[in-house]
Amino acid sequence: MKILALSFSPRKEGNTEILLNQALAGAAQEGATTELYRVVEHDIKSCDGCMACWHTGKCHIQDDMQGLYDKMLAADGILFGTPVYFYAMTAQGKTVIDRSIVLNQPGRRLANKVGGIVVVGGSLGLVDAVKELYFYMVTRQMLPASFVAAYGGGKGEVKELPKCMQASLDLGRQMVKIAASGFKYPEDIPATHIAYGTHTR
């Protein structure tokens, strides 16, 4: 059992990472192997919208995202963590989300992997970031676990929130238990997550 945490924060060891590590500790308590992946430490370029991957399942941009694809596919659960700086997830997070559209072919999909969310903000914007990540998981046919949303401005402030720290620990434990349940979406019913219009006739 492998739980991968993706930190979309540009800051090392900030509030988002503290909660992600807490969730990973919970997952480890349930016997999972864990990994924290700091997106900011890798060369991951923006999607250029060529849409070739929609048909081929391959991205022509050769950067560190190629290795991240492998990590995401190998994981049983993926924990997404982002701070909120301007009412939404960070640019690092949106870049990974956009580039992962490539994972849409048989054998290279995120379907049936468990997804968890950690979001930290100083004020407004937490709910929008949570909704964006949940919608991403649903359209990928992932299995949504809980989320943890915390208010914290100064670095390390979330450590002063014992209920939040416990919720993060429980999130990691929950993800392992959901993954172990063996639930799978029915393969004979395709995912339908597009808005229908003239382009879909």
Secondary structure, DSSP 8 states (H G I E B T S, - for coil): -EEEEEE--SSTTSHHHHHHHHHHHHHHHTT-EEEEEEGGGS---------THHHHS--S--STHHHHHHHHHH-SEEEEEEEESSSS--HHHHHHHHHGGG-EETTEE-TT-EEEEEEEESSTTHHHHHHHHHHHHHHTT-EEEEEEEEE--STTGGGG-HHHHHHHHHHHHHHHHHHHTT----TTS----S--SGGG-
